Amino acid sequence: MYAKQYEITLPADYDMGIIRHRVATRGHALDDRPGLGLKAYLVRERGAAGSPVNQYAPFYLWQDIGAMSHFLVGGGGFQGIVADFGRPVVQHWTGVALEAGPARGAVPRAASRRLTPIPVGEPGDLAALFEREIAELEELSGRDGLHTAALAFDPRGWQLLRFALWEGEVQEGAADRYEVLHVSSPGLGAMGAGRLW
């Protein structure tokens, strides 16, 4: 599993109806994309759910890194983003664990993302940190309303990502919160669950 996200921060007076229309008319294009586990079409609106910005921030879980690379370089879809908004920075993380929640069959309406720095420590500390985070992800997977939860890390900036999709309200604190406009999940069921190594 490979996670990626790009954030397009928009002006404070931007009409977010434009993004909503974009997703409503184009979001289905990846509903059967080979190699894609899921794409969550996420937005944050300034002043809603504590967001300081208007933002379009799609989040992806890929089964196949080659398919992800093809999508970014010339395989359709991403070129529309570049044409309309310029080329955004694409954040990416290597997968650690994936869990299905009790609401996996429901349509997610909210998402949460927690990014935390991975501290420098003794040689065994990193493995111990990941064990704790995997255990927390497993606990999170039992919460009512959870659709899917993923844990991944960036070894360049040493950052840990926890991403979750929710049927209704986000059920965890200290996280960025998003509204989910659409989810394409052609390969989510085939991605399995639990620790990825």
C-alpha positions in Angstrom: 0.0 0.0 0.0 1.1 3.5 -0.8 -0.6 6.6 0.4 -0.6 10.0 -1.3 -2.3 13.3 -1.0 -2.1 16.7 -2.6 -3.6 19.8 -1.1 -4.9 22.7 -3.2 -5.4 25.7 -0.9 -7.9 28.1 -2.5 -8.6 31.8 -1.8 -10.7 32.6 1.3 -13.6 33.9 -1.0 -13.4 30.9 -3.4 -16.7 29.4 -4.4 -16.4 25.8 -3.1 -19.4 25.0 -5.2 -16.9 24.8 -8.1 -15.1 22.0 -6.5 -18.3 20.3 -5.5 -19.4 20.4 -9.2 -16.0 19.2 -10.3 -16.3 16.1 -8.1 -20.0 15.5 -9.0 -19.2 15.5 -12.7 -15.7 13.9 -12.7 -15.4 11.9 -9.5 -16.7 8.7 -11.1 -13.7 8.6 -13.5 -11.6 6.5 -11.1 -14.4 4.2 -9.8 -12.8 1.3 -11.7 -9.1 2.5 -11.9 -6.7 -0.5 -12.0 -4.2 -0.5 -9.2 -6.2 2.0 -7.0 -7.4 0.9 -3.6 -9.3 4.1 -2.9 -9.5 7.8 -3.7 -11.4 10.0 -1.2 -12.3 13.4 -2.7 -11.8 15.6 0.3 -12.6 19.3 1.0 -12.2 21.7 3.8 -14.2 24.9 3.9 -12.9 28.0 5.8 -14.8 28.3 9.0 -16.4 24.8 8.9 -15.2 22.2 11.4 -12.4 24.4 12.5 -10.8 24.7 9.1 -8.8 27.9 8.6 -8.7 27.4 4.8 -10.7 26.5 1.7 -9.0 23.4 0.3 -9.4 20.6 -2.1 -7.3 17.7 -0.9 -7.8 14.3 -2.6 -6.3 11.3 -0.7 -5.3 8.0 -2.3 -4.4 4.5 -1.2 -2.7 2.6 -4.1 -2.3 -1.1 -4.3 0.1 -0.8 -7.2 2.9 1.8 -7.2 3.4 1.5 -11.0 -0.3 2.4 -11.5 0.2 5.4 -9.2 3.2 6.6 -11.1 1.4 6.2 -14.4 -1.5 8.2 -13.0 0.8 11.0 -12.0 2.9 11.1 -15.1 0.4 10.6 -17.9 -2.2 8.1 -17.2 -5.2 10.4 -17.1 -6.8 12.2 -14.2 -4.0 14.1 -12.6 -3.4 16.2 -15.8 -6.8 17.8 -15.2 -5.6 19.0 -11.8 -2.4 20.4 -13.3 -4.3 22.1 -16.1 -6.8 23.8 -13.7 -4.6 24.5 -10.6 -1.0 24.0 -11.5 1.2 21.2 -10.4 0.8 20.6 -6.7 3.2 19.1 -4.3 2.3 15.4 -3.9 2.9 14.1 -0.4 3.4 10.4 -0.2 3.8 7.7 2.5 4.8 4.1 2.6 2.0 1.9 4.0 2.3 0.2 7.4 -1.2 -1.1 8.2 -4.8 -0.9 7.0 -8.0 -1.7 8.9 -11.7 -2.0 8.0 -14.2 -0.6 10.4 -17.8 -1.5 11.3 -19.1 1.0 8.7 -17.0 -0.4 5.7 -20.3 -0.9 3.8 -21.5 2.6 4.4 -20.8 5.8 2.3 -18.2 7.8 4.2 -19.0 11.5 4.7 -16.0 12.6 6.8 -12.3 12.0 7.0 -9.6 12.7 9.5 -5.8 12.9 9.0 -3.3 13.0 11.8 0.4 13.8 10.9 3.0 13.5 13.6 6.8 13.8 13.5 8.7 10.6 14.3 11.1 11.5 17.1 14.8 10.5 17.0 15.6 8.0 19.7 17.4 4.8 20.5 17.7 2.1 17.8 14.8 0.0 19.1 12.5 3.0 19.7 11.3 3.2 16.1 10.0 -0.4 16.0 8.3 0.1 19.4 6.6 3.3 18.2 5.2 1.5 15.1 4.0 -1.4 17.3 2.1 1.1 19.5 0.7 2.9 16.4 -0.5 -0.3 14.8 -2.2 -1.3 18.1 -3.9 2.1 18.2 -5.1 1.6 14.6 -6.5 -1.8 15.5 -8.4 -0.2 18.4 -9.6 2.6 16.2 -11.0 0.1 13.7 -13.6 -1.0 16.3 -15.2 2.4 16.7 -18.7 2.9 15.5 -18.9 4.8 12.2 -15.3 3.9 11.1 -15.2 2.9 7.4 -11.4 2.5 6.8 -8.2 3.5 8.7 -4.7 3.5 7.4 -1.2 4.0 8.9 1.8 5.0 6.8 5.1 6.9 7.2 7.4 9.2 5.2 11.0 8.1 5.8 12.3 11.3 4.1 10.8 13.7 6.6 10.2 11.1 9.3 6.5 11.7 9.6 3.7 9.3 10.6 0.3 9.5 9.0 -3.0 8.2 10.3 -5.9 8.5 7.9 -9.5 7.5 8.6 -12.8 7.6 6.7 -16.0 8.0 8.8 -19.7 7.3 8.0 -20.7 10.4 9.9 -18.8 12.6 12.3 -15.1 12.1 13.0 -14.7 10.1 16.2 -11.2 11.2 17.1 -9.5 14.4 18.3 -6.3 16.2 17.3 -6.7 15.6 13.6 -7.4 17.6 10.4 -11.0 17.1 9.4 -12.4 16.9 5.9 -15.8 16.5 4.2 -15.9 13.5 1.8 -17.6 14.4 -1.5 -17.1 11.0 -3.2 -15.0 7.8 -2.7 -13.7 5.7 -5.6 -12.7 2.3 -4.2 -12.1 -0.2 -7.0 -9.4 -2.2 -5.2 -10.1 -1.6 -1.5 -11.5 -5.0 -0.8 -8.4 -6.7 -2.3 -6.0 -4.7 -0.1 -6.6 -6.9 2.9 -6.3 -5.7 6.5 -3.8 -5.6 9.3 0.0 -5.0 9.2 1.4 -4.8 5.8 4.8 -6.4 6.6 
